[in-house]
Each structure stands twice: as C-alpha cells, then as structure tokens.
Amino acid sequence: MAKRLSASERWEAGKALRQIVPRSAHSEWCPTYDRPDPIDLLEASNQGRIPELIPIRYSRMLQSPFAFLRGAAMIMAADLATTPTTGIQVQACGDCHLLNFGGFASPERHLIFDLNDFDETLPAAWEWDVKRLVTSIIVAGRDIRLSDQDCYEAALAAARAYRLALTEYGQMRALEVWYARLDAGMLLEHAPDKETRQLWARMATKAFSRTLEQAFQQLTQERDGQRRFIEHPPWIYHLPNHEQYLQEIGVLFEQYRDTLQNDRQFLLDRYRLVDVAMKVVGVGSVGTHCGVALLLADDEDPLLLQFKEAKASVLEPYAEESTYSSQGERIVAGQRLMQAVSDIFLGWTSNDRGQDFYFRQLRDMKSAIKLKGMSVRGLTDYAEICACALARSHARTGEPATIGGYLGQSDTFDRAVADFAATYAHQVKCDYQALVTAVQSGRIKAQEGNFSH
C-alpha cells in the first residue's frame, strides 16, 4: 500500500492544482454548439416511467423555474460535465439543491440537519454539487421575488460557507470528520439572529409533529376490519390487481430485509405487511415506481415504509459507471457515506423484471424549509447551513485537505461560483420557457390530476 500523503502535503497538492485549473475558471458557463435540446433530455428520462403520471411530472415542473430545476437534474448534469474540474472526486449528491436538505430523526431521536435525497448519488467531481447548490439559491431567490443583487449575495455567502467549512474539515482528524453532524438544537442555539432562530424553531416544530403516529392516522383507515391506505388518486392509490401486487411487494420485502443489519432484521420481523399503495412523490421522481407499505406489529403498532424505484444516476454518462449491480444498493451506499446518520430501515432490493428499489421510513420527523415568504437574511442563513452540510458530506468521502488547499483563503472561488450561478440561472429560465412552449404547442402534455387507474 502506497504511503498516504500528510495533511500539509495534500494541502500543497491542492494548492498546486490552481495552476492547472484556475479558481476563476469556475465562473465559466456558455452553452456548447451541440448542447442537447432540454426537452429531448426530459423526454428521454421518461423511459420506463408510468405513462399516466408523466403529465403530472411536467405540471409540477411548470410551477416555476425553481420547480423546473428540481425536476431537470439530467439537464444540469450534462451542462456541468462541460465545465472545468480539478479531478478530485467525492461521493457526490448529484441533485444538490436547497430543498434536498432538511431535518430528520436520528436513531437516538435527535433532529439532524443534512442532505436527504440521494437518487443521483455517484462518485464524481465535488464542483458539480457546489455549482448546482449555489445555482439553486439564485433560482429560488428569484422565485420568491428577491432582487438579483440579494440573490447573488446569498449565493456568494453559500460558496464562502462551503469553502470555510471544507477548509476546517481538512484540518481535522479522520474520525472527527466522520463523527461531525449538524444537530438542529445546535443550529438553534447558535443562530446568528432572531429571524434565523425562528426559522430553525419552525423546522424543529414541524419535524417533531411529523410522527409515525400522525402519518398512520392521516394516511390509513379501518376498512372491512383491516387497516388500509386511504385512496387519493393520483397522489396515492391501490392498483386494480391489488392482491397480486401485495404478494409481489411481499416477495420484495423479504429480499429487502436481507440487506439490513442483523439487529434491524430482528426488529423488522416483529411486523407483518398488511397493505401497499402507489404514491406520487417529489418532482423529478414523478412517474417512477414509488409506493408506501403499511406494516403492523399489533393493530395500533404501525411501521410505514416508502419504496422507490432506483434508476441509473444522471451523473453516470459523465462520471463513471456505478460499481454496484443494483441501483438501489448504489443509493443506499451513497446515502450511508454522505449522511451523518441514516435511517435504520434503509435497504434495497430488485424484482424479477429488472427494476431496482430502495426502502426507507416514511416521514419519521422529516421536515423541509418553506422558501415562500423567506427574507434575504433567512435565505442567506439557510443557504450557508446547506453549504456547510454539503462540505461535511464531501469531507467524509473525499480529500478535504486537498480541496481546502485548492480553495485557499481568498474569495476567488466564491465569486467565481456565484458568477457561474448567476449566468446559469438565466439558462434555467430559458430551459423552463422551452418547457412552457413545448406544452403550449402540444409537443408534450402537462396535467395535474384527473387520473384513472
């Protein structure tokens, strides 16, 4: 085994990379002459999705340029692949934007703030996550009618926060980095101002109200002596061949169980599967095979799991092919690497039709920020915390000392990424308008509801 470079040597190696890829080069964005048509990319990504749900996907993306950005990770992945990178890899999120962060419960029932969506995770360039996150700040800020200057300053603050946090992680011991976490209580205690303190307090209050018991009462009901999910198509519904589908998921469930740790298998064995239903979630996931499973240990002792179809990462054409035979395992492994703590019921499986899935708890104190009505100060503070959470994930899975050495102590990188984000936000607006035009012309169909199964 080759001798590992010391932290100071890794820092110097990162610093030397500035001669190859100047930090100012990260400001560059100009569409290539052969840039794929964004609507073609969206249409290609529909392969294998449930046809009846695709119009709902487009309807959700039409709500705003930020909603479009959320649903169009494959478009930005293709664009980011044309931008300069240092060649340093981390476990990348692949779909890093403001609403893919949030609060959730640790196994110890503490509220943790972290990344919470890993459908696109893959080893890839660290710069791609940073640029997507910072771009999302500007696009989201414009959606809530903040000025261009205020959006730029919030983006700049996030880039700075990432650089400072990553540099700090680069000076820590490996175990210190691994054990680091952003506890919501700590964020509340150290909030820089009253508004931010209220922001975290609202998130905590919402998280603690989103309990398993609340979800059980809200989503299920007694019917013919059995607990069943309440139908609300197209958002949640049973398939016509429900009994056959329940048996099919039962087989998947047994296979999924085998991917859990032994102690968690023991816990899961206390429950029996009693109902499953299809459930539409998110923006980019709409149309993929997603559902919910109801399990009971006793009549009033439930467990709610979500299962989601796992497709190839949007980064794969531009980074490297996944080393896992199952896309579900890729997602689970990436999530465990990037998150400070992960759901105890996180696991994966595949069916006999070649579809991969992963399972996790539904809700379990999960909460996300509400952007509407947020002030400049609130957006800036939130963006900084998201950037710090991203830096922690990258430090766990990459070489923080090398990246820190590259980033340095000046704001050169910060301004370059903020400039990129401001320019690329205009690209997002143009692509969003292309979707509007495609719907108006009848090229594609967008519809929110009126769904029959």
C-alpha positions as CSV (number, residue, x, y, z in Angstrom):
1,M,0.0,0.0,0.0
2,A,1.4,3.4,-1.0
3,K,2.2,5.8,1.8
4,R,-0.5,8.4,2.3
5,L,0.5,12.0,2.0
6,S,0.4,14.1,5.1
7,A,-2.3,16.7,5.5
8,S,0.1,19.5,4.7
9,E,1.3,17.7,1.6
10,R,-2.3,17.2,0.5
11,W,-2.9,20.9,1.1
12,E,0.1,21.8,-1.1
13,A,-1.1,19.4,-3.8
14,G,-4.5,21.1,-3.8
15,K,-2.8,24.5,-4.0
16,A,-0.8,23.4,-7.0
17,L,-4.0,22.5,-8.8
18,R,-4.7,26.2,-9.2
19,Q,-2.0,26.3,-11.9
20,I,-3.9,23.7,-13.9
21,V,-7.5,24.8,-13.2
22,P,-7.5,28.5,-12.0
23,R,-10.2,29.1,-9.4
24,S,-11.5,31.9,-11.5
25,A,-12.2,29.4,-14.3
26,H,-15.3,28.1,-12.4
27,S,-17.2,31.3,-13.4
28,E,-17.4,30.0,-16.9
29,W,-20.7,29.0,-18.5
30,C,-21.5,29.1,-22.2
31,P,-23.7,26.5,-23.9
32,T,-21.8,24.4,-26.4
33,Y,-22.9,24.5,-30.0
34,D,-24.1,20.9,-29.7
35,R,-25.9,21.3,-26.4
36,P,-28.8,18.8,-26.3
37,D,-32.3,20.1,-26.6
38,P,-33.5,20.2,-22.9
39,I,-37.0,18.9,-23.9
40,D,-35.3,15.9,-25.6
41,L,-33.4,15.2,-22.4
42,L,-36.6,15.3,-20.4
43,E,-38.4,13.0,-22.8
44,A,-35.5,10.6,-22.8
45,S,-35.6,10.5,-19.0
46,N,-39.2,9.3,-19.1
47,Q,-38.2,5.9,-20.4
48,G,-39.6,3.3,-18.0
49,R,-41.9,5.7,-16.1
50,I,-45.6,5.1,-15.6
51,P,-47.1,6.9,-18.7
52,E,-50.2,8.2,-16.9
53,L,-48.0,10.0,-14.4
54,I,-45.7,11.8,-16.8
55,P,-48.1,14.7,-17.4
56,I,-48.1,15.3,-13.6
57,R,-44.3,15.4,-13.7
58,Y,-44.4,18.2,-16.3
59,S,-47.2,20.0,-14.5
60,R,-45.1,20.2,-11.3
61,M,-42.1,21.4,-13.3
62,L,-44.2,24.2,-14.8
63,Q,-44.9,25.7,-11.4
64,S,-41.7,27.9,-11.5
65,P,-38.1,27.9,-12.8
66,F,-37.1,26.5,-9.4
67,A,-39.5,23.6,-9.7
68,F,-38.1,23.1,-13.2
69,L,-34.6,23.0,-11.9
70,R,-35.6,20.4,-9.3
71,G,-37.1,18.1,-11.9
72,A,-34.3,18.6,-14.5
73,A,-31.2,17.2,-12.8
74,M,-30.2,15.4,-16.0
75,I,-30.1,18.7,-18.0
76,M,-27.8,20.4,-15.5
77,A,-25.6,17.2,-15.2
78,A,-25.0,17.3,-18.9
79,D,-24.1,21.0,-18.7
80,L,-21.8,20.6,-15.6
81,A,-19.9,17.9,-17.4
82,T,-18.6,20.6,-19.8
83,T,-17.3,22.9,-17.0
84,P,-13.8,22.9,-15.5
85,T,-13.0,20.5,-12.7
86,T,-9.9,19.7,-10.6
87,G,-10.3,15.9,-11.0
88,I,-10.8,15.4,-7.2
89,Q,-13.7,13.1,-6.6
90,V,-16.1,12.8,-3.7
91,Q,-19.4,10.9,-3.2
92,A,-21.5,13.5,-5.0
93,C,-25.2,14.0,-4.3
94,G,-25.9,14.6,-8.0
95,D,-29.1,16.6,-7.3
96,C,-27.9,19.1,-4.8
97,H,-30.4,22.0,-4.4
98,L,-31.9,23.9,-1.4
99,L,-34.9,21.6,-1.0
100,N,-32.8,18.4,-0.9
101,F,-31.7,19.3,2.6
102,G,-33.8,19.1,5.7
103,G,-34.3,17.8,9.2
104,F,-34.9,14.1,10.1
105,A,-34.6,12.0,13.2
106,S,-31.5,10.1,14.2
107,P,-32.0,6.6,15.7
108,E,-31.4,8.3,19.1
109,R,-34.4,10.6,18.2
110,H,-32.3,13.7,17.8
111,L,-33.2,16.1,15.0
112,I,-30.3,16.2,12.4
113,F,-30.0,18.6,9.5
114,D,-28.4,17.1,6.4
115,L,-28.8,16.1,2.8
116,N,-31.8,13.9,2.3
117,D,-32.1,12.9,-1.3
118,F,-29.6,10.5,-2.9
119,D,-31.3,9.1,-6.0
120,E,-28.5,10.5,-8.2
121,T,-25.5,9.9,-5.9
122,L,-22.3,8.7,-7.5
123,P,-18.5,9.3,-7.1
124,A,-18.0,12.5,-9.2
125,A,-16.5,16.0,-9.2
126,W,-17.1,17.9,-6.0
127,E,-17.5,21.1,-8.0
128,W,-20.8,19.8,-9.6
129,D,-22.6,19.6,-6.3
130,V,-21.4,23.1,-5.3
131,K,-22.4,24.7,-8.5
132,R,-25.9,23.1,-8.5
133,L,-26.5,24.2,-4.9
134,V,-25.4,27.7,-5.5
135,T,-27.4,28.0,-8.7
136,S,-30.5,26.8,-6.8
137,I,-30.1,29.6,-4.4
138,I,-30.3,32.2,-7.1
139,V,-33.2,30.5,-8.9
140,A,-35.1,30.0,-5.7
141,G,-34.4,33.6,-4.5
142,R,-35.8,34.9,-7.8
143,D,-38.9,32.7,-7.4
144,I,-39.7,34.4,-4.1
145,R,-39.1,37.8,-5.7
146,L,-35.8,38.8,-4.1
147,S,-33.7,41.2,-6.1
148,D,-30.9,39.9,-8.4
149,Q,-28.3,41.5,-6.1
150,D,-29.8,39.9,-3.0
151,C,-29.8,36.5,-4.7
152,Y,-26.2,36.9,-5.8
153,E,-25.1,37.9,-2.2
154,A,-26.9,34.8,-0.8
155,A,-25.2,32.6,-3.4
156,L,-21.8,34.2,-2.6
157,A,-22.4,33.6,1.1
158,A,-23.1,29.9,0.5
159,A,-19.9,29.5,-1.6
160,R,-17.9,31.2,1.2
161,A,-19.5,28.9,3.8
162,Y,-18.6,25.8,1.8
163,R,-15.0,26.9,1.4
164,L,-14.6,27.8,5.1
165,A,-16.2,24.6,6.3
166,L,-14.3,22.4,3.9
167,T,-11.1,24.1,5.0
168,E,-11.9,23.4,8.6
169,Y,-12.7,19.8,7.9
170,G,-9.4,19.5,6.1
171,Q,-7.6,20.3,9.4
172,M,-9.5,17.8,11.4
173,R,-8.7,14.1,12.1
174,A,-10.4,11.5,10.1
175,L,-12.6,10.3,12.9
176,E,-13.5,13.9,13.9
177,V,-14.8,14.4,10.3
178,W,-16.7,11.1,10.4
179,Y,-18.4,11.9,13.7
180,A,-19.3,15.5,12.8
181,R,-23.0,16.3,12.4
182,L,-25.3,19.3,12.2
183,D,-27.7,18.9,15.2
184,A,-30.8,21.1,14.9
185,G,-30.5,22.0,18.5
186,M,-27.0,23.3,18.0
187,L,-28.2,25.3,14.9
188,L,-31.0,26.8,17.1
189,E,-28.6,27.6,19.9
190,H,-26.0,29.3,17.7
191,A,-28.4,31.1,15.3
192,P,-26.9,34.5,14.4
193,D,-30.1,36.4,14.7
194,K,-33.7,36.3,15.8
195,E,-35.1,35.5,12.3
196,T,-32.8,32.6,11.8
197,R,-33.6,31.3,15.3
198,Q,-37.3,31.4,14.4
199,L,-36.5,29.6,11.1
200,W,-34.9,26.7,12.8
201,A,-37.5,26.6,15.6
202,R,-40.3,26.3,13.0
203,M,-38.4,23.5,11.2
204,A,-37.9,21.7,14.6
205,T,-41.6,22.1,15.5
206,K,-42.7,20.8,12.1
207,A,-40.3,17.8,12.3
208,F,-41.5,16.8,15.8
209,S,-45.1,17.0,14.6
210,R,-44.5,14.7,11.6
211,T,-44.5,11.5,13.7
212,L,-45.2,7.9,12.7
213,E,-48.5,8.1,14.7
214,Q,-49.6,11.2,12.8
215,A,-48.8,9.7,9.4
216,F,-50.6,6.4,10.4
217,Q,-53.8,8.3,11.4
218,Q,-53.6,10.6,8.3
219,L,-52.9,8.1,5.6
220,T,-54.7,4.9,6.8
221,Q,-58.2,3.9,7.9
222,E,-60.1,0.8,9.0
223,R,-62.0,-0.8,6.2
224,D,-63.7,-4.2,6.4
225,G,-61.8,-4.9,9.6
226,Q,-58.4,-4.2,8.0
227,R,-56.1,-1.1,8.1
228,R,-55.7,0.2,4.5
229,F,-54.2,3.3,2.9
230,I,-56.8,6.0,2.1
231,E,-57.1,6.4,-1.6
232,H,-56.5,9.9,-3.0
233,P,-55.6,9.4,-6.7
234,P,-53.4,10.4,-8.4
235,W,-51.3,11.0,-5.3
236,I,-51.9,7.7,-3.5
237,Y,-53.9,4.8,-4.9
238,H,-54.2,1.0,-5.0
239,L,-53.6,-0.9,-8.2
240,P,-56.5,-2.8,-9.8
241,N,-54.7,-6.1,-9.2
242,H,-54.1,-5.2,-5.6
243,E,-53.9,-8.7,-4.0
244,Q,-51.4,-9.8,-6.7
245,Y,-49.4,-6.6,-6.2
246,L,-49.4,-7.1,-2.4
247,Q,-47.9,-10.5,-2.9
248,E,-45.3,-9.2,-5.3
249,I,-44.2,-6.5,-2.8
250,G,-44.2,-9.1,-0.1
251,V,-41.5,-11.0,-2.0
252,L,-39.5,-7.8,-2.5
253,F,-39.9,-7.1,1.2
254,E,-38.3,-10.4,2.2
255,Q,-35.4,-9.7,-0.1
256,Y,-35.0,-6.2,1.2
257,R,-35.0,-7.5,4.8
258,D,-31.8,-9.4,4.0
259,T,-29.9,-6.2,3.2
260,L,-30.4,-4.8,6.7
261,Q,-28.1,-5.3,9.7
262,N,-29.0,-8.4,11.8
263,D,-30.4,-6.4,14.7
264,R,-32.6,-4.4,12.3
265,Q,-33.8,-7.6,10.7
266,F,-34.8,-8.8,14.2
267,L,-36.8,-5.6,14.8
268,L,-38.4,-5.8,11.3
269,D,-39.5,-9.4,12.0
270,R,-41.9,-8.1,14.6
271,Y,-44.0,-6.5,11.8
272,R,-46.3,-8.1,9.1
273,L,-47.0,-6.4,5.8
274,V,-50.7,-5.6,5.5
275,D,-51.1,-3.1,2.7
276,V,-49.2,-1.3,-0.1
277,A,-50.2,1.6,-2.4
278,M,-48.7,3.6,-5.1
279,K,-47.7,7.2,-4.1
280,V,-46.6,10.1,-6.2
281,V,-43.6,11.9,-4.6
282,G,-41.4,14.9,-5.4
283,V,-40.8,16.4,-8.8
284,G,-38.0,14.5,-10.5
285,S,-39.3,11.2,-9.2
286,V,-42.8,11.5,-10.6
287,G,-43.6,8.6,-12.9
288,T,-41.1,6.2,-11.4
289,H,-42.4,3.3,-9.5
290,C,-42.9,4.7,-5.9
291,G,-45.1,3.4,-3.2
292,V,-45.8,3.0,0.5
293,A,-46.1,-0.1,2.7
294,L,-48.0,-0.4,5.9
295,L,-46.8,-2.9,8.4
296,L,-48.2,-3.7,11.8
297,A,-46.8,-5.4,14.9
298,D,-50.2,-5.0,16.6
299,D,-53.4,-3.3,15.5
300,E,-52.1,0.1,16.7
301,D,-48.4,-0.5,16.4
302,P,-47.5,0.6,12.8
303,L,-44.4,1.0,10.7
304,L,-44.7,2.9,7.4
305,L,-42.1,2.4,4.7
306,Q,-41.6,4.1,1.4
307,F,-40.2,2.2,-1.5
308,K,-38.8,4.0,-4.6
309,E,-37.6,2.8,-7.9
310,A,-33.9,3.3,-8.4
311,K,-32.7,4.2,-11.9
312,A,-29.2,5.0,-13.1
313,S,-27.7,8.3,-11.8
314,V,-27.9,11.3,-14.1
315,L,-24.2,11.7,-13.5
316,E,-23.3,8.2,-14.8
317,P,-22.8,9.3,-18.5
318,Y,-20.3,11.9,-17.4
319,A,-18.5,10.4,-14.4
320,E,-18.2,6.7,-14.1
321,E,-20.5,3.7,-14.1
322,S,-21.8,2.5,-10.8
323,T,-19.8,-0.3,-9.2
324,Y,-23.0,-1.8,-7.7
325,S,-25.0,-4.3,-9.6
326,S,-28.2,-2.8,-8.1
327,Q,-29.0,0.9,-8.4
328,G,-30.9,0.6,-5.1
329,E,-27.6,-0.5,-3.4
330,R,-25.8,2.4,-5.1
331,I,-28.3,4.9,-3.5
332,V,-28.2,3.2,-0.1
333,A,-24.4,3.0,0.0
334,G,-24.1,6.7,-1.2
335,Q,-26.6,7.8,1.5
336,R,-24.7,6.0,4.2
337,L,-21.5,7.6,3.1
338,M,-22.8,11.1,2.9
339,Q,-25.2,11.4,5.8
340,A,-24.0,11.8,9.4
341,V,-26.7,9.2,10.4
342,S,-29.1,7.2,8.2
343,D,-32.4,5.6,8.6
344,I,-32.2,2.2,10.4
345,F,-34.6,0.7,7.8
346,L,-32.6,1.9,4.8
347,G,-32.2,-1.1,2.4
348,W,-32.6,-2.2,-1.2
349,T,-33.8,-5.0,-3.5
350,S,-34.8,-5.8,-7.1
351,N,-37.8,-7.5,-8.8
352,D,-37.8,-10.2,-11.5
353,R,-38.4,-7.5,-14.1
354,G,-35.1,-5.9,-13.6
355,Q,-36.3,-2.9,-11.6
356,D,-34.2,-1.9,-8.6
357,F,-35.7,-0.3,-5.5
358,Y,-34.7,1.1,-2.1
359,F,-36.8,1.2,1.1
360,R,-36.8,3.7,3.9
361,Q,-39.1,5.0,6.6
362,L,-41.9,7.4,5.5
363,R,-41.6,10.8,7.2
364,D,-40.1,9.9,10.7
365,M,-39.7,13.5,11.8
366,K,-38.7,14.6,8.3
367,S,-39.1,18.3,7.5
368,A,-38.0,20.8,4.8
369,I,-37.7,24.5,4.8
370,K,-40.5,26.7,3.4
371,L,-39.0,29.1,0.9
372,K,-42.1,31.1,0.2
373,G,-42.1,34.4,2.2
374,M,-38.4,34.0,3.2
375,S,-36.4,37.2,3.6
376,V,-33.0,37.9,2.2
377,R,-31.5,37.2,5.7
378,G,-33.4,34.0,6.0
379,L,-32.4,32.7,2.6
380,T,-28.7,33.6,3.2
381,D,-28.6,31.9,6.6
382,Y,-30.3,28.8,5.3
383,A,-28.0,28.7,2.2
384,E,-25.0,28.9,4.4
385,I,-26.1,25.9,6.5
386,C,-26.9,23.9,3.4
387,A,-23.4,24.6,2.1
388,C,-21.8,23.6,5.5
389,A,-23.8,20.3,5.4
390,L,-22.5,19.7,1.8
391,A,-19.0,20.4,2.9
392,R,-19.3,17.9,5.7
393,S,-20.5,15.2,3.3
394,H,-17.7,15.9,0.8
395,A,-15.1,15.9,3.6
396,R,-16.3,12.4,4.7
397,T,-15.9,11.0,1.2
398,G,-13.1,13.0,-0.4
399,E,-9.8,14.6,0.4
400,P,-10.8,17.8,2.4
401,A,-7.2,18.9,2.8
402,T,-6.6,18.8,-0.9
403,I,-9.8,20.6,-1.8
404,G,-9.1,23.1,1.0
405,G,-5.7,23.8,-0.4
406,Y,-7.2,24.4,-3.8
407,L,-9.9,26.7,-2.4
408,G,-7.5,28.7,-0.3
409,Q,-8.2,31.7,1.9
410,S,-9.3,34.3,-0.6
411,D,-12.8,34.7,-2.1
412,T,-11.7,33.9,-5.6
413,F,-13.5,30.6,-5.8
414,D,-16.6,32.0,-4.0
415,R,-17.0,34.8,-6.6
416,A,-16.4,32.5,-9.5
417,V,-19.1,30.0,-8.4
418,A,-21.5,32.8,-7.7
419,D,-20.9,34.3,-11.1
420,F,-21.4,30.9,-12.7
421,A,-24.7,30.5,-10.8
422,A,-26.0,33.9,-11.9
423,T,-25.2,33.1,-15.5
424,Y,-26.6,29.5,-15.3
425,A,-29.8,30.8,-13.6
426,H,-30.5,32.5,-16.9
427,Q,-30.0,29.2,-18.7
428,V,-32.5,27.6,-16.3
429,K,-35.1,30.3,-17.1
430,C,-34.6,29.7,-20.9
431,D,-35.0,26.0,-20.5
432,Y,-38.1,26.5,-18.3
433,Q,-39.5,28.7,-21.1
434,A,-38.7,25.9,-23.6
435,L,-40.9,23.6,-21.5
436,V,-43.7,26.1,-21.4
437,T,-43.5,26.4,-25.2
438,A,-43.5,22.7,-25.6
439,V,-46.7,22.3,-23.6
440,Q,-48.4,25.2,-25.3
441,S,-47.5,23.8,-28.7
442,G,-48.8,20.3,-27.8
443,R,-45.4,18.7,-28.1
444,I,-45.8,17.4,-24.6
445,K,-48.8,17.1,-22.2
446,A,-48.9,18.5,-18.7
447,Q,-51.8,17.7,-16.4
448,E,-52.2,17.8,-12.6
449,G,-54.9,15.2,-11.7
450,N,-57.9,13.6,-13.4
451,F,-56.1,10.3,-13.2
452,S,-57.8,7.0,-13.6
453,H,-56.2,3.6,-12.8
